[in-house]
Amino acid sequence: MSKIVFFLFLDVLAFSGVLVSTLPFLVSDLGGNILMITIIFASFSFFQFFSSPIWGSLSDRFGRKPLIILNCVAEIIANFILAISTNLTTVFISRLIAGIFKSNVSVGTAYIADITTEKNRAKGMGMFGMAFGLGFTIGPMLGGLIAGSNYTFESLSNVAWIAFFINIINLIFVIFFLKEPKKIQGRIHSKIFDKFSNQLTFLFERKLSIFFLIIFIIYFGFTGMEGIFAIWINETFNWGPQEVGLIMLYAGICQIVVQGFILRYLLNFFNEVQLIKSGFIFLITGFLLISTNQFYILLIAVAFLCYGIGVSNPCLNSIVSKNCNKNKKGLALGAAYSAQSIARFTGQPFAGLLFLYFSKDMPFITNAFILGGFSLIYFLFLKKTLNKAFR
């Protein structure tokens, strides 16, 4: 168990160190505007949307370890290209390679399922999530510290080189220390595109489609914010990658506190629907607070947003799993992840357009109004659908 968790931690550490705190500044340095930054961000999610189910299916047929090795090799190539990039075309190519071949989640979760029993599977998935969260907490901070406040093109490239070497270490670790799990009897060798097409079909499942829509609405705004956040901070406070990394460290700690402690406590007193309602309120308030452009209020806003997404996401996944056929839980949760992916590659360019043609605060204000309008319609007029989830 610890070996697959260590692989994921290093993988996410390298990935988030490049993507979150430094890539926006690199694209800007090469002449790209905020819209181009969000398009490059979105391209990764776009290719992930199509490729992730395919890699999961291929790992059923050929084994988990070969696909994990392919993931590491692709990341090495992507970060090498990024490190030597001198134009936006090569930056885009590096993100294209990373997006197409990224299989850490789909294959990694399948690996965990292979090596755990029904009894300890939740614990295994929890460790998997912990490694993911820890990587995303430390990675942006590491990337920001390497790039510095007064960054240069060379210091931004250095972050990609560090990620490149972390990926090489991870590849060596996987080849020599990560074992292929034993063949599981009854493992389904599905056709390559079946999983993808089934997940798309499942998005329109009558009983669950409204919950997939909520997931889409929440992530449309939240991931749109992720795409513009670094440049917004730069324009608002004149900060560089180092400060962005420190803010992301703070956000990561908030997320750990919310999901590791606060959510568990609240579930003793409230059901998932009630917590999702609170998530909407905190997200709306968080987006509005960011637009005040005050540092101390920004810290409160980030905490509010972390609560909103940290509570809403697991509660929505829980509702989806409770309201589907027990033999289709994996498919249902895969469809929920697909809804997130669609939100990512549509929400980020949308935020970029608002930033570019209106103002740097317009994406946050728009997100607050979209979430506010949807929550009024949903929680006032669709109560029956909510109540059915708990019958």
N, C-alpha and C positions, 0 to 999 in steps of 0.2 A: 504493500500500500504506500509506504513512505517514498518509494522510488518514483512512482507515477506522479505523486504530489510534488516531488522535487523537480521533476521535468517540467510540470506545468508552471511552477513558481518561476524558474529561470526563463521559460518561454514568454510569460507575461511580463516579467521584469524587463526583458530586452524590448519587447513590443511596445509597452506603454511608455518606456523611457524615450523612445523615438517619437511616438505618435502624439502624445498629449502635450508635452511641455515645449518641444522644440520644432516639430514639423511645421506648424503655422508660421514660425519666424523664418524658417528656411525657405518656404514657398514665397513669403513676402520679400525676402532678400533677393530672390531670383526674379522678382517683378510681378508675382501673382497678386491679384487683389483678394478681398475677403470671399468673393464668390468662388474664385478658383480654389482657395483653401478648402472651402466646404465641399466642393465637387470632388477634390482629391480625397478628403475624408470619406465622403459618401461612396466613392468608387470601391473602397475596400468592402463596405457592407453590401454593396450591390453584387459583387462577385462571390462573397461569402454566402449570400442568399441562395445562389444556384449551386455552389460547389459543396457546401457543408453536408447536405443529405447524401450527396453522391459519395463523398469520402467515407461516411458512415457505412454505406452499403458495401463499398469496396473492402472495407476492413472486415466485414462479416465474411467475405469470400476469401480474402488473401491473408487475413490476420491483422492484429492491431499494430504490432511493432513496425512492419514495413511502412505503414501510413504515417506513423509518428516520426520515423526517420525521414520520410519525404517532407514532412512539415518542417523539420529542422534544417534540411538542405535548402528548401525554398526560402526560409528566413535568412539563411546565410547569404544566399544570392541577392535577395531583396535589399538587405542592409548594406551589402557591398556596393550595389548599384547606387543606393542612396548616398553612401559615403563619398562617392566620386562624382556625384551629380553636379553638373554645372548649368543645367537648364530644367525647365518644368517638365519636358517630355520624359526625361530619365527618372524624375521624381515620380511621375505618374506610372511609369513602367514598374518601378519598385513596389508601389502600392498594389498594382495589378497582380504581380507575382505573389505578393503576400496574401492578397484576398483570395485568389484562386486556390492556393495550396494550403491555406490555413485549416488545420483539422484538429487543433488541440481540444476543442470542446466536444465535437461530435464523436471523435475516436476516443478521447480521454474518458468521457463518461461511459462509453461502451466498455472500455478497459476496466473501469471501476466495477461495473455491473458484472463482468466476467469473474473477478477475483473476490467478490463479496457474496454473502448469502442474503436471503430476504431479511434476516434479523439484523445484520450489521450494515446493510446497504445505505440506509439513511446517514449513518455515521461516516461512511466512505464518501458519499456525495457532499457531506458537510465539510470534510477535510479538503475535498476538491475545491469547493467554493471558498474556503479559507485561503488556500494557496493562490487562487485567482485574485481575491481581494487584497491579499498582502502584496502580490506582485504589482497590482495597480496602485497601491499606496506608496510603495518604495520607488518604483520605476520612474514616475514623473519627477520625483524629488531628485533622484540620482541624475537624470537627464538634465534637469534645470541647474543643478550645482556644477555639472561639467561644462554646460554652455555659458553659465555666468549671467550676471545682470546686464553688463555691457557686452553683449555677445558679439562675436564676429562670425563670418562665414566659416572660418576654420574651426572655431569652437563648436558650432552647430554640426559640422562634419564629424568632429571627434565623438559626439554622442552616437552617431551611426556606427562609427568604428568600434566603440565600446559594446554596442548591441551586437555587432558582427562577431566579436570575440566571445561574448556570452553565448551566442548561438553555437559557436564551434565547440565550446566546453559542453554545452547541452547535448550536441550530437554525439560526442565521444562518450558521454555518460549513458545515453540511450543505447548505443551500440554494445557497450561492454557490460552494463549493469542492469538494464531493463529487460526482463524476460518476457517472451511471448506467453500470454495466459493459456492455460490448457483449453483445448477445444471443448466448447460447451455443447452437450448433447441437445439437439433440437434447435441449434442456432440457425436462424432463417437466412438463407442466402438469397436475398431478394434481388430482382433485376435492378440494374444501376439507377434507372430513373423512376422506379416505382415509389420509393420513399418520398422523393421530391413532389411528384404528382399527387400522392395521397395526402401530403401535408397541405398542399394548396387547396385540394378539395375539402379537407377538414376545416379550413378557415370559414367555410360557409355552412358548417353544421348548424342547424337551426337552434338547437339548445345552447350552443356555445358561442355563436357568432358575435353576440353582444359583448361578451367578455373579451374576445379578440379585438373588437373595436375599441374597448376601453384601453387595452394594452397599446394599441396603435396610437390613440390620442395622447396618452401619457408620454410615450417614447418619442412621438413626433416633436413635442416641445422640448423634452429633456435632452435628447441627443442633438437637436438643433442648437441648443445652448452650448453643448460640448464642442461643436465645430467652430464657434466664434469666440469662445471664452478667452483664449490666450490673447487674441488681437484686441478684444474689448478691454482687457486688463491693461494692455500696452497703451491704448489710446486714452484710457481713463486715468490711470495712475503713473503712466510712463515707466512701467515695470517690464522686466525682461523674463527670460525662461526660468531663472533662479526663483523669482517670486512666484511665478506660475506653478512651479514644482512644489513650493512650500504650501501654497493654497491647496493644491491637489493632495498633499500629505494630510493637511487638516481635514479635507473632505473625506479622505479614506478612513481616517480615525473616526470621524462622525458616522460613517457608514458601518464600521465595525461595531460601534457602540449601539447603533440603532438595531441592526440585525442580530447582534450577539446577545444583547441584554434587554433593550427597551421593548422590542417586538415580543420576545418570549414572555415578558412580564404582562404586557397588555393583552395577550391572547388568553390570559386567565380571567379577564373581565369582559372582553369584547369579542364579537365574531368578526370574520374576515370582511364582510360588507361594511360594517361600522368603521373598521380600520381603513378600508379603501376610501371611505368618505373623508376621514381625517387626512389621509394622504393627499387628496385633491385640495383640501383647504390649505395645507402646508405648502404644496407646490405653487398654488396661485399666489399665496402671500410671499413666498420666496422669490418668485419672478418679479413681483412688484417692488420688493425691497431692493433687488439688485439695481433697478433703474434709478434709485436715489443717488448713485455714484458716490456713496460714502463708505470708507474703508471698514469701520466698525460695524456698520449695518450690513456690509457685504458678508462679514463673518457670520452674522445671524442668518442672512439669506441662504448661505451655503448649508448651514446646519438644518434649516427648514427644508431645503430641497433634498438633502440626504435623508431626512425623515420621510418625506413624501415618496421618494422612489424606493427607499429601503423597506417601507411598510407595504406599499401598493404591489410591488412586483411579486414577492413571495405569497401574498394573500390571493392575488389573481391566479397564480399558478396552482395554489391549493384549491380554489374554487373550480378551476378547469379540470383538475384531476378527480375531484369529487363528483363532477357532473358528466363524466363520460363513462363509457363501457370500460370495465376493469381491464379488459384485454387490449384496450386502445389508449392507455394512459401515455405511453411513449409517443404515439402518433399525435395525441392532443397537445402534449407539452412541446413537441416539435413544431406544431402549428402555431403555438403561442410564441415560440422563438422566431418563426417566420414573420409573424406580425411585427415583432420588434425590429427585425431586419428591414422590412419594408418601410417602417417609420424612420429608421436611420438614414436610408439612402434617398428619402424624399424630404425629411425634416431638415437635414443639414443644408442642402442648397437653398431651401425656402428661407431659412434663417439668414443665409448669406445674401440673398436678394434684398431682404428687408434692411439688413445692415448697410448694404451698398447704396441703395436708392432712397432710403428714408433717414434712418439714424441708427447709431450703434445701440441704442436702448430699445428700438422698435421691436426686435425679435422677442425680448422678454415681456414687453407690454402685450404684444399679440398673443404670446403663449398663455398669459394670464387670462385674457378674454376668451380664447378658444376653450381652455379648461373650465372657466367659469360658466360659459354658455352651455357646454356639453354636460357639466355636472348638474346644472339646473334642470335640463331636459331629462337627464337620466334618473336622477334621484327623486324628482318630483312626479314624473309621469310614467316611469317604468318600474314602479315598486314591486309589481307582481312578479316580474322576471327575477328580481333580487330575492324575493321571498321563496320562490321555487328552488333556489340554489340550496336552501337549508331545510327542505321538507324531507 
